[in-house]
Amino acid sequence: MISRNDPCWCGSEKKWKKCHYPTPPPEEPPAARYLKKYGILLKTPEQIAGIREACHVTVTILDALCTAAKAGVTTLELDELSCKLHKAMNATPAPLGYGKPPYPKTICTSLNEVICHGIPDERPLQEGDIMNIDASCIVDGFFGDASRMVLIGDVSFEKKHVVDVSYECLQRAIAVCKPGVPIWRIGEAIEDYATEQGCSVVNQFVGHGVGIQFHEPPEIPHHYNKLAVLMAPGMTFTIEPMINIGVREGIIDPKDHWTCRTKDGKPSAQWEHTILITETGHEILTKS
């Protein structure tokens, strides 16, 4: 609260009491307030249009990759298909060269006990595998991000269970999204359901703002947390719960520094969407 002897909010360098008193400072627009306080970009309609197109391209590529994922196909072949699809759609794969060390492929393919960031290789997919394919595209400078689980043939009960629980966690998390809701509600919705189903929620990785950059504020924890930032129209972020059938802890491969596997070697699953907060609720930008 401004006091009478403070400098006036108008920038005149006079005291408030000698200038605009008793008129209070004008309220900052939400976009300026969120950027200053949280570093969060509330997107303009023009930016949202660009992000929506990037998400459309992302989903189109992801659809094709999931269709191609069959027993006998290697994840390296899926990455090669991804390269061709990105080129055909005038898109840039966001993961390629990202981070330290630079990520070496265009998509992530995380099989069975791999929680996330699995690197495509020459291992053929086998009956009974579950796999997360994570695609992220840049189109005209805007980013889209989504992932999906693929089941190869008949899979075990526990693999099917963790895939189903992860999917339902995502749906329940999306359902709470609307203006004025604190971000912690997302993690609550996820962990409540996962725990009820006998699964655990990975807390080493989070969802994130996306659209203008690959990763931007806010972080979106999938576990219980106290992040009280309120969702606001124009926010775009991912929700991507990583759910394990066993313990929540993961171990990052000491050789490639990317692949994260469950500590106990048990299956993990993840689904991801990019979400836009609208004036009245939310929109799933990466819906097929």
Secondary structure, DSSP 8 states (H G I E B T S, - for coil): ---TTSB-TTSSSSBGGGTTTTS------HHHHHHHHH------HHHHHHHHHHHHHHHHHHHHHHHH--TT-BHHHHHHHHHHHHHHTT-EETTTT-TTTT--SSSEEEETTEEE-----S-B--TT-EEEEEEEEEETTEEEEEEEEEE-SS--HHHHHHHHHHHHHHHHHHHT-STT-BTHHHHHHHHHHHHHTT-EE--S--EEE-SSSSSEEEEE-SSS-----B--TT-EEEE--EEESS-S-EEE-TTTS--EEETT---EEE-BEEEEE-SSSEEETT--
